[in-house]
């Protein structure tokens, strides 16, 4: 029985995809992998396979970081991380999160891991680091990618900052706790901006930006393309993790993120004691109770192994301090015992079920719905689609708890500081209609209700200024609208340092300067405040700033946190947290605030700046900023010499070009744009991207360093989307030597379902994707029956039916599913987007319209089970309206099919007009959410 006919388009005989159990690897001129497979699971396996070949050393390093076993080959300097990874129970948390994944997601992640394991040994043979470290690659577990994500982001929200605030409160007073609040050396930031179609040359949105992370060799982001019949996405992947989480362009929709700077990790001051039998107890709200405790051994290359005691209380794992015989010592500031509580450990979720949904998203609404399930880390998201729709929201899990938890370490035994049920609402806003722009740069903006410390507003303000503001605002415009994707590089590379204002203002009023210092003052007051690589004035400013930082650190008002009691030198905290506890960098990044607020008398601030001007003026050496401002990338192998001789680079911490030196410490930088991207919604092939090094993580390969010059100069490489312009590589495969597909099978009942619903009195209905090859015989038997004459395939051969559904599978807007009743095929269910279908030319398509076709299996028949078809329709409509973006179901049965029309009316459809199509005269019918009481 049918409610509509199959689409009139016919396949051209080319699917463009490899076999379902294999994949093809193509590369563009920059060596960027473009992966193509016959299904999502085969594609996930291909992505893991590619990562293991291109990034074997990086993947193995990440696996060891999850396990806390890096010191076994990197030596003593890696022990601090290993102790933390063990104590924080990263691997165990990853296992928990994996076990709670939806079955389809777990199969997808496992397929990625299969791909890694299949060729990791081959990748290791290409990577000289393995021989240098004497390391043999190990085996990835299904949960390892979740561990990689967790270890990459566990410090992302900067919970060690609470240790710093604790010290500041103790030494300067509680009212000074947030005196140094700013985006500091241990925090990753980013820029991102969106222009609506009203502001672009094409009339379609553009999204651009750059994530700021530590510059690692190889890079933390991998440019990649993932294509199968369900989706075709280009973006920046994290090696070791399937899919494309943070920055992607799916053709119809594109998205990008920045760190929301939200606070979602808590530190609790614990009291622990050892029991007579060697166990451990903690003091909780209801008194002492037994807690989990065990010991682990950290192997150390070239050194003695270290024993780590792993303790976990009801709050979370203890990450600082040891169990003592006298529990009262744990309550003293000099011997803290501190546990960490964070959402993945508590909820068992990282948000990985969102990752496949992002790949399948075709609209902003799809993306928005998917992001409701995101957990870690908490991000600000910008997105747009080809219809012009936009999205600006926060995504992630922020627990509900007292505000005090965000500020400092709180007592574990006090129930007032316990987490409440649920999560804080994630803020969202509309893109500014007046300017046609939205900007995110870690400032105190959209995510302000969720955090304590944010980046200074300078980068966000400068981006808005460059993009243009409403008439009459007086803000400078780099170029007038409209903008093209190629213009975005001018924003990426802007070097204006707005945070210099306060220091230069004090310099202008500094008293009693000598002749040399006076000349320095005049020169810097005339400086354009751009940290350009060829600017000697920028270097002079940096020297003045560094000297001021050191003089501030020596001032009596700050000595409590910079003198002998400096937490950097304190044994109370593990060395891993020193970047958050070092006073000089804190002063450097908060310099603008410290020179403004009343911590120091105004006269003292003037005197410090004057003294610094005299000191800098007395030095005769002069150099350009680019001569001293160079990148110092992080490498996992100690003693590894960098091949790269970097040119001098522009920018600084508070510039849009955020190449973050550490004021008062060094002009070198290790943090900066870990990638740059421009997503063009008009033509994806006009999109652009670049990474600091290259696509390959294999030293000596042609694409290991070929993007370095582009990145350093601020230029970008084109995103290639035409398969004919790519080069097929020998890495392509049509068979895999690993285990077979975990869930996709020739047996429909074993395939992952897109929807499952129990219908009372009928059974469980599951919708699974059609496999054209495996299902051709079944479908051919259905569509060639007389009762299916309205489908127009009565004379088709089995091969022609297979080709039709291969073609349907290649369309991102059309999908075919088998409906299974208690595991037995019961119907063919197809969906389509009317504006991408010939029917859309026959009526006025409304936003939210969603088309369906239905063919009931001949084995049952209309009267075989009472209400059979109505029961199936209940499940189909439940699936369609499970997506809030779908507002109205559209069907188009043959106008002669009176039985189908009567059924539509019976279940609530409203009949519409007849339409004439080339192959038939159809009758439209519509079912709205409102008609079912779902509006």
GUTOR-991121 format. One line per 8 residues: number of its first residue (from 1); their letters; for each residue x, y, z of C-alpha. Coordinates in steps of 0.05 Angstrom, whole numbers. Example, Ala and Ser with C-alpha at 12.3 -4.5 7.8 and 13.67 -1.06 7.14 Angstrom:
2
1 = AS = 246:-90:156 | 273:-21:143
This chain:
935
1 = XXXXXXXX = 0:0:0 | 28:68:-18 | 18:140:2 | 62:167:-53 | 107:147:-110 | 182:143:-114 | 218:205:-139 | 220:213:-214
9 = XXXXXXXX = 296:223:-217 | 336:162:-236 | 408:145:-220 | 463:158:-271 | 498:93:-257 | 553:123:-214 | 549:123:-138 | 617:156:-129
17 = XXXXXXXX = 631:115:-67 | 672:54:-53 | 643:-11:-26 | 607:-8:40 | 663:-48:74 | 719:-4:47 | 738:67:32 | 777:112:-13
25 = XXXXXXXX = 829:164:7 | 841:225:-35 | 888:283:-20 | 891:354:-46 | 954:392:-63 | 967:405:11 | 962:332:29 | 897:342:66
33 = XXXXXXXX = 858:276:69 | 790:271:36 | 758:205:57 | 701:172:21 | 663:110:42 | 597:74:30 | 570:86:100 | 582:123:165
41 = XXXXXXXX = 615:65:201 | 662:50:143 | 679:124:142 | 693:125:216 | 740:66:206 | 772:104:148 | 783:165:193 | 817:122:246
49 = XXXXXXXX = 859:88:192 | 881:155:165 | 897:184:233 | 941:124:250 | 981:133:186 | 987:209:187 | 991:220:262 | 1016:154:293
57 = XXXXXXXX = 1063:187:343 | 1011:238:363 | 958:185:373 | 1004:141:414 | 1024:200:457 | 951:216:470 | 935:144:488 | 991:144:539
65 = XXXXXXXX = 967:210:567 | 899:180:580 | 930:121:616 | 981:163:654 | 1039:123:625 | 1078:177:588 | 1136:178:637 | 1152:106:617
73 = XXXXXXXX = 1183:133:553 | 1188:208:563 | 1222:206:630 | 1216:243:695 | 1189:308:666 | 1124:271:648 | 1112:243:718 | 1070:302:740
81 = XXXXXXXX = 1020:291:685 | 1018:216:697 | 1005:225:771 | 947:273:755 | 918:227:701 | 918:168:750 | 891:207:809 | 837:242:766
89 = XXXXXXXX = 817:173:739 | 815:196:667 | 816:126:637 | 761:102:683 | 718:162:667 | 728:149:593 | 705:77:603 | 643:101:641
97 = XXXXXXXX = 625:150:587 | 635:99:532 | 590:49:567 | 534:101:569 | 537:118:495 | 477:103:450 | 491:36:415 | 497:70:348
105 = XXXXXXXX = 548:119:374 | 588:65:409 | 591:26:344 | 614:88:307 | 669:102:358 | 690:28:357 | 695:30:281 | 743:89:287
113 = XXXXXXXX = 785:49:337 | 785:-11:290 | 814:34:237 | 869:59:284 | 888:-11:307 | 889:-38:236 | 949:4:214 | 979:36:276
121 = XXXXXXXX = 1040:-8:270 | 1048:15:198 | 1042:88:219 | 1093:77:274 | 1142:49:223 | 1138:115:186 | 1147:158:248 | 1220:164:272
129 = XXXXXXXX = 1197:185:342 | 1180:113:360 | 1251:89:348 | 1280:149:384 | 1237:136:445 | 1243:60:441 | 1168:56:440 | 1124:2:409
137 = XXXXXXXX = 1053:23:392 | 999:-7:437 | 927:-25:424 | 870:24:427 | 808:6:467 | 738:26:444 | 736:80:498 | 805:109:482
145 = XXXXXXXX = 778:166:437 | 735:190:495 | 796:189:539 | 834:231:488 | 779:282:488 | 776:283:563 | 851:290:574 | 854:345:520
153 = XXXXXXXX = 801:386:556 | 805:368:630 | 847:431:643 | 809:472:591 | 763:506:641 | 822:524:684 | 800:496:751 | 871:508:779
161 = XXXXXXXX = 854:582:777 | 813:569:840 | 879:549:874 | 907:617:854 | 846:654:880 | 852:615:945 | 923:639:953 | 904:711:934
169 = XXXXXXXX = 847:710:985 | 893:685:1040 | 949:733:1025 | 914:796:999 | 844:788:1027 | 780:756:1002 | 759:821:968 | 820:814:922
177 = XXXXXXXX = 804:743:899 | 788:763:828 | 839:820:823 | 879:782:771 | 817:755:734 | 833:750:661 | 847:700:606 | 913:675:632
185 = XXXXXXXX = 971:631:609 | 936:565:623 | 871:581:587 | 855:569:514 | 816:623:478 | 793:634:407 | 764:685:359 | 702:673:318
193 = XXXXXXXX = 655:717:278 | 595:710:232 | 571:756:177 | 500:749:152 | 484:749:79 | 469:824:83 | 542:836:97 | 575:792:44
201 = XXXXXXXX = 588:796:-30 | 549:732:-43 | 488:745:-1 | 503:683:40 | 533:680:110 | 607:673:124 | 637:645:189 | 710:654:206
209 = XXXXXXXX = 758:652:264 | 817:618:296 | 823:573:358 | 880:594:405 | 915:535:436 | 985:514:450 | 1022:508:384 | 1039:433:382
217 = XXXXXXXX = 1080:393:333 | 1040:361:302 | 980:406:310 | 920:392:354 | 874:403:294 | 874:362:230 | 843:388:166 | 800:332:138
225 = XXXXXXXX = 739:316:95 | 691:260:112 | 642:238:58 | 591:182:53 | 520:180:26 | 493:209:91 | 538:270:95 | 598:306:66
233 = XXXXXXXX = 634:349:117 | 700:387:116 | 730:413:180 | 782:410:235 | 784:343:270 | 822:325:334 | 868:266:319 | 846:208:361
241 = XXXXXXXX = 773:228:361 | 722:210:306 | 681:262:270 | 689:337:269 | 668:369:334 | 685:443:336 | 695:471:266 | 658:442:207
249 = XXXXXXXX = 624:457:141 | 572:406:119 | 552:441:55 | 484:464:79 | 506:486:148 | 572:508:180 | 592:518:252 | 649:542:296
257 = XXXXXXXX = 662:550:371 | 702:589:422 | 715:572:495 | 656:600:534 | 702:611:595 | 647:578:636 | 661:549:705 | 637:477:710
265 = XXXXXXXX = 691:442:752 | 693:447:827 | 749:436:878 | 731:411:948 | 776:413:1009 | 773:343:1038 | 790:313:1105 | 817:242:1099
273 = XXXXXXXX = 843:192:1149 | 874:124:1147 | 837:68:1183 | 869:12:1224 | 862:-37:1167 | 896:9:1117 | 832:36:1085 | 814:109:1076
281 = XXXXXXXX = 756:148:1103 | 732:218:1085 | 691:268:1125 | 625:282:1092 | 561:318:1112 | 539:257:1152 | 606:242:1184 | 664:195:1167
289 = XXXXXXXX = 653:142:1114 | 696:93:1074 | 720:116:1005 | 751:82:945 | 827:77:949 | 879:36:911 | 951:45:890 | 982:47:821
297 = XXXXXXXX = 1054:48:797 | 1081:100:748 | 1140:73:709 | 1194:125:695 | 1245:119:639 | 1314:127:669 | 1287:131:740 | 1254:93:796
305 = XXXXXXXX = 1180:77:791 | 1133:119:833 | 1073:96:872 | 1008:135:867 | 950:127:914 | 884:138:879 | 829:161:926 | 758:181:907
313 = XXXXXXXX = 707:212:954 | 634:226:942 | 654:292:910 | 705:262:862 | 777:239:855 | 829:269:901 | 879:305:857 | 920:344:908
321 = XXXXXXXX = 947:320:975 | 957:254:1009 | 921:214:1062 | 949:232:1131 | 944:196:1198 | 921:261:1230 | 861:287:1190 | 865:355:1221
329 = XXXXXXXX = 929:371:1182 | 888:365:1119 | 849:427:1139 | 911:472:1141 | 928:515:1081 | 998:487:1075 | 975:415:1067 | 910:416:1028
337 = XXXXXXXX = 875:353:1005 | 831:372:946 | 783:332:903 | 757:349:834 | 684:345:814 | 667:354:740 | 608:334:696 | 636:275:658
345 = XXXXXXXX = 655:240:722 | 588:254:753 | 541:243:694 | 580:192:654 | 573:235:592 | 621:274:548 | 570:292:494 | 597:242:444
353 = XXXXXXXX = 527:224:420 | 526:293:390 | 585:281:344 | 550:238:291 | 490:284:294 | 535:343:277 | 560:307:215 | 488:293:193
361 = XXXXXXXX = 463:364:206 | 437:400:145 | 407:462:178 | 419:507:237 | 358:475:269 | 390:406:263 | 454:432:294 | 418:468:350
369 = XXXXXXXX = 379:406:369 | 442:364:369 | 480:413:413 | 429:407:468 | 465:343:486 | 535:372:488 | 574:367:554 | 649:380:552
377 = XXXXXXXX = 678:431:543 | 627:487:548 | 630:529:484 | 600:589:450 | 575:567:382 | 564:606:318 | 528:572:260 | 493:589:195
385 = XXXXXXXX = 461:552:138 | 447:563:65 | 377:590:79 | 409:648:117 | 388:621:186 | 439:634:241 | 454:608:311 | 491:641:369
393 = XXXXXXXX = 488:600:433 | 525:568:490 | 530:491:490 | 553:447:547 | 538:424:617 | 546:474:675 | 523:444:741 | 475:480:787
401 = XXXXXXXX = 510:497:852 | 526:556:897 | 563:615:866 | 618:607:918 | 638:541:885 | 659:580:824 | 705:626:863 | 747:581:907
409 = XXXXXXXX = 760:514:940 | 699:497:983 | 693:451:1043 | 674:380:1025 | 636:363:1089 | 588:422:1083 | 524:403:1046 | 514:476:1026
417 = XXXXXXXX = 565:467:970 | 535:404:940 | 512:402:868 | 438:407:854 | 398:368:802 | 403:388:729 | 445:439:693 | 445:514:684
425 = XXXXXXXX = 407:538:622 | 452:552:563 | 444:624:540 | 431:643:468 | 419:707:430 | 402:731:360 | 454:755:311 | 453:831:313
433 = XXXXXXXX = 407:851:256 | 433:923:255 | 505:903:241 | 493:835:210 | 549:807:253 | 561:763:314 | 628:759:349 | 656:712:402
441 = XXXXXXXX = 725:721:433 | 720:693:504 | 697:760:531 | 645:770:585 | 586:766:538 | 537:711:523 | 566:663:574 | 574:715:629
449 = XXXXXXXX = 522:681:675 | 563:617:673 | 633:639:692 | 679:682:734 | 740:699:692 | 736:720:619 | 784:748:568 | 791:823:565
457 = XXXXXXXX = 742:853:515 | 795:879:468 | 794:824:415 | 718:822:411 | 714:898:406 | 768:902:354 | 735:848:310 | 669:886:314
465 = XXXXXXXX = 704:950:296 | 739:918:237 | 675:887:211 | 639:953:215 | 587:981:262 | 522:1019:254 | 525:1088:221 | 543:1144:268
473 = XXXXXXXX = 583:1101:316 | 648:1132:294 | 685:1065:294 | 738:1054:242 | 723:1004:187 | 778:963:155 | 739:959:90 | 667:976:79
481 = XXXXXXXX = 615:922:69 | 604:876:34 | 657:825:53 | 682:763:16 | 712:701:46 | 780:723:20 | 775:788:60 | 774:750:127
489 = XXXXXXXX = 849:744:130 | 853:818:144 | 814:807:208 | 853:744:227 | 919:783:224 | 900:849:257 | 954:870:307 | 922:929:344
497 = XXXXXXXX = 939:924:418 | 882:960:454 | 906:936:522 | 966:983:516 | 922:1043:531 | 928:1046:606 | 1004:1037:608 | 1014:1089:555
505 = XXXXXXXX = 966:1136:590 | 1008:1131:654 | 1071:1141:612 | 1042:1205:585 | 1036:1233:656 | 1099:1203:685 | 1138:1259:721 | 1210:1281:718
513 = XXXXXXXX = 1235:1238:661 | 1306:1245:636 | 1322:1263:564 | 1327:1191:540 | 1264:1170:575 | 1229:1232:547 | 1248:1212:477 | 1222:1141:492
521 = XXXXXXXX = 1157:1170:517 | 1147:1214:455 | 1162:1156:410 | 1113:1108:443 | 1058:1160:447 | 1064:1168:371 | 1065:1093:360 | 1004:1066:324
529 = XXXXXXXX = 997:1010:377 | 1002:954:326 | 1047:895:345 | 1074:888:274 | 1133:842:261 | 1174:899:231 | 1158:949:286 | 1215:969:333
537 = XXXXXXXX = 1165:1010:373 | 1126:946:389 | 1190:917:419 | 1202:979:460 | 1131:975:487 | 1142:901:504 | 1205:919:542 | 1171:974:580
545 = XXXXXXXX = 1113:928:597 | 1160:873:621 | 1198:921:666 | 1133:948:696 | 1111:876:710 | 1174:863:749 | 1169:928:788 | 1097:913:806
553 = XXXXXXXX = 1117:844:829 | 1168:876:876 | 1118:927:904 | 1100:916:977 | 1026:913:960 | 1038:850:918 | 1096:818:956 | 1050:770:993
561 = XXXXXXXX = 1037:734:928 | 1104:745:894 | 1156:738:949 | 1181:676:985 | 1109:655:995 | 1097:652:919 | 1054:590:906 | 1101:574:848
569 = XXXXXXXX = 1153:553:899 | 1104:524:948 | 1104:449:958 | 1030:451:972 | 1009:442:900 | 1033:394:845 | 1081:424:794 | 1030:410:739
577 = XXXXXXXX = 990:471:764 | 1048:521:763 | 1024:558:700 | 961:577:739 | 999:594:803 | 1058:634:777 | 1052:706:801 | 1091:742:746
585 = XXXXXXXX = 1049:717:688 | 986:733:728 | 1011:804:737 | 1030:809:664 | 962:788:638 | 925:830:689 | 970:890:679 | 916:935:652
593 = XXXXXXXX = 873:922:714 | 930:930:763 | 949:997:732 | 877:1020:738 | 848:997:805 | 866:1026:872 | 910:969:896 | 969:1016:887
601 = XXXXXXXX = 965:1091:898 | 963:1130:833 | 1029:1163:851 | 1061:1094:859 | 1036:1072:791 | 1064:1135:759 | 1131:1124:794 | 1135:1052:771
609 = XXXXXXXX = 1121:1070:698 | 1171:1128:702 | 1225:1083:730 | 1212:1031:677 | 1217:1083:622 | 1284:1105:649 | 1309:1033:651 | 1286:1017:581
617 = XXXXXXXX = 1312:1082:552 | 1381:1066:581 | 1387:1003:538 | 1416:1018:470 | 1398:953:435 | 1340:959:386 | 1304:904:349 | 1240:894:312
625 = XXXXXXXX = 1183:855:345 | 1191:799:295 | 1264:789:316 | 1244:772:388 | 1172:748:380 | 1178:676:354 | 1138:613:364 | 1164:559:410
633 = XXXXXXXX = 1121:498:394 | 1110:441:442 | 1136:373:422 | 1122:307:457 | 1192:279:449 | 1243:313:495 | 1304:340:459 | 1271:337:391
641 = XXXXXXXX = 1300:392:348 | 1250:432:308 | 1262:432:233 | 1229:499:226 | 1264:566:225 | 1205:612:237 | 1203:682:210 | 1188:738:259
649 = XXXXXXXX = 1114:740:275 | 1067:796:291 | 1012:800:343 | 1007:792:419 | 961:765:472 | 905:817:467 | 910:827:392 | 862:792:345
657 = XXXXXXXX = 926:759:320 | 934:729:389 | 1005:703:389 | 1010:701:465 | 1077:720:494 | 1080:722:570 | 1091:794:593 | 1149:798:641
665 = XXXXXXXX = 1172:728:625 | 1187:720:551 | 1173:750:483 | 1170:680:454 | 1101:649:449 | 1075:578:454 | 1001:596:447 | 968:624:385
673 = XXXXXXXX = 923:607:326 | 924:531:324 | 885:537:258 | 848:589:218 | 785:578:179 | 734:614:136 | 669:578:121 | 632:606:60
681 = XXXXXXXX = 558:586:58 | 549:609:-14 | 602:563:-44 | 638:515:1 | 696:513:-48 | 708:586:-32 | 722:568:40 | 794:573:67
689 = XXXXXXXX = 836:543:122 | 907:535:147 | 945:502:205 | 1014:520:234 | 1052:462:204 | 1020:415:154 | 971:359:143 | 1021:304:159
697 = XXXXXXXX = 1050:289:227 | 1107:248:197 | 1174:286:200 | 1206:293:132 | 1143:281:92 | 1124:330:37 | 1065:356:77 | 1096:360:146
705 = XXXXXXXX = 1114:434:141 | 1085:459:76 | 1032:504:108 | 1081:538:157 | 1096:597:111 | 1023:607:96 | 1005:607:170 | 1062:653:190
713 = XXXXXXXX = 1044:704:136 | 969:703:152 | 948:671:86 | 902:611:78 | 896:551:32 | 833:537:-8 | 785:483:13 | 781:436:-46
721 = XXXXXXXX = 713:402:-55 | 716:377:-128 | 735:303:-125 | 764:310:-195 | 817:358:-168 | 840:309:-115 | 892:254:-119 | 871:182:-101
729 = XXXXXXXX = 924:150:-58 | 950:80:-46 | 919:83:23 | 850:71:-7 | 822:2:8 | 763:-39:-13 | 770:-89:43 | 791:-85:115
737 = XXXXXXXX = 835:-135:152 | 801:-119:218 | 736:-144:246 | 673:-137:203 | 625:-79:210 | 603:-77:283 | 529:-67:270 | 513:-53:197
745 = XXXXXXXX = 495:-121:168 | 459:-154:112 | 409:-173:166 | 365:-111:176 | 349:-127:249 | 423:-120:266 | 429:-49:238 | 428:11:284
753 = XXXXXXXX = 360:45:285 | 347:119:273 | 282:111:311 | 250:59:357 | 179:63:384 | 134:14:420 | 63:17:393 | 13:-12:441
761 = XXXXXXXX = -22:-74:415 | 24:-77:355 | 97:-85:375 | 163:-49:371 | 175:-10:307 | 247:5:288 | 270:46:229 | 337:25:199
769 = XXXXXXXX = 372:53:137 | 361:15:72 | 423:-22:48 | 412:-20:-28 | 455:-81:-43 | 431:-124:15 | 358:-104:9 | 350:-103:-67
777 = XXXXXXXX = 316:-171:-70 | 267:-153:-14 | 250:-85:-43 | 244:-112:-114 | 192:-162:-90 | 152:-107:-57 | 152:-53:-111 | 136:-100:-169
785 = XXXXXXXX = 72:-127:-137 | 6:-104:-169 | -14:-71:-103 | 47:-25:-110 | 30:-3:-181 | 26:70:-160 | 101:68:-145 | 114:61:-220
793 = XXXXXXXX = 167:6:-215 | 126:-55:-235 | 171:-69:-295 | 238:-56:-259 | 291:-108:-252 | 325:-123:-186 | 387:-86:-210 | 346:-24:-229
801 = XXXXXXXX = 314:-23:-160 | 383:-28:-128 | 408:30:-171 | 349:73:-151 | 363:64:-77 | 437:74:-87 | 418:141:-117 | 370:157:-61
809 = XXXXXXXX = 426:141:-11 | 473:190:-46 | 425:248:-35 | 434:287:30 | 361:309:26 | 328:241:14 | 330:179:58 | 301:109:54
817 = XXXXXXXX = 288:64:114 | 261:-5:127 | 209:-7:181 | 217:-69:224 | 160:-95:267 | 191:-136:323 | 252:-146:278 | 214:-167:215
825 = XXXXXXXX = 213:-121:153 | 143:-90:151 | 147:-29:106 | 190:17:64 | 191:89:92 | 223:146:54 | 234:219:73 | 252:279:33
833 = XXXXXXXX = 259:354:37 | 205:384:-9 | 247:444:-30 | 300:395:-56 | 248:352:-93 | 207:362:-156 | 144:365:-113 | 170:431:-86
841 = XXXXXXXX = 158:463:-153 | 85:444:-150 | 64:479:-86 | 85:535:-39 | 135:500:7 | 132:527:78 | 190:527:129 | 188:462:168
849 = XXXXXXXX = 155:420:113 | 179:348:110 | 157:297:58 | 146:223:67 | 130:162:24 | 105:95:51 | 100:25:21 | 70:-29:66
857 = XXXXXXXX = 100:-99:60 | 55:-146:19 | 62:-202:69 | 14:-169:118 | -38:-134:76 | -90:-84:96 | -134:-133:135 | -82:-181:162
865 = XXXXXXXX = -76:-144:228 | -129:-93:249 | -99:-23:249 | -34:-49:218 | -20:11:174 | -46:62:225 | 3:32:276 | 61:40:228
873 = XXXXXXXX = 39:111:212 | 40:126:286 | 113:107:290 | 132:143:226 | 99:208:248 | 131:200:316 | 199:197:282 | 186:257:238
881 = XXXXXXXX = 160:301:294 | 216:280:342 | 255:335:305 | 226:402:327 | 247:432:261 | 194:391:226 | 129:429:230 | 86:396:176
889 = XXXXXXXX = 86:327:143 | 73:328:68 | 49:268:27 | 32:264:-47 | -5:199:-63 | -32:185:-132 | -98:221:-138 | -130:154:-159
897 = XXXXXXXX = -107:119:-95 | -172:129:-56 | -154:80:-2 | -89:117:14 | -125:184:15 | -179:158:62 | -126:132:109 | -91:200:109
905 = XXXXXXXX = -155:235:129 | -168:183:183 | -102:196:219 | -110:272:216 | -83:295:149 | -117:353:114 | -126:344:39 | -95:396:-6
913 = XXXXXXXX = -98:409:-81 | -83:362:-137 | -16:373:-171 | 8:350:-238 | 76:316:-241 | 108:285:-304 | 93:214:-281 | 26:223:-246
921 = XXXXXXXX = -29:268:-220 | -21:270:-144 | -63:296:-87 | -26:334:-32 | -43:323:41 | -14:357:103 | -8:338:177 | 15:393:224
929 = XXXXXXX = 44:388:294 | -14:430:318 | -64:378:292 | -32:327:338 | -28:374:397 | 48:380:391 | 53:454:375
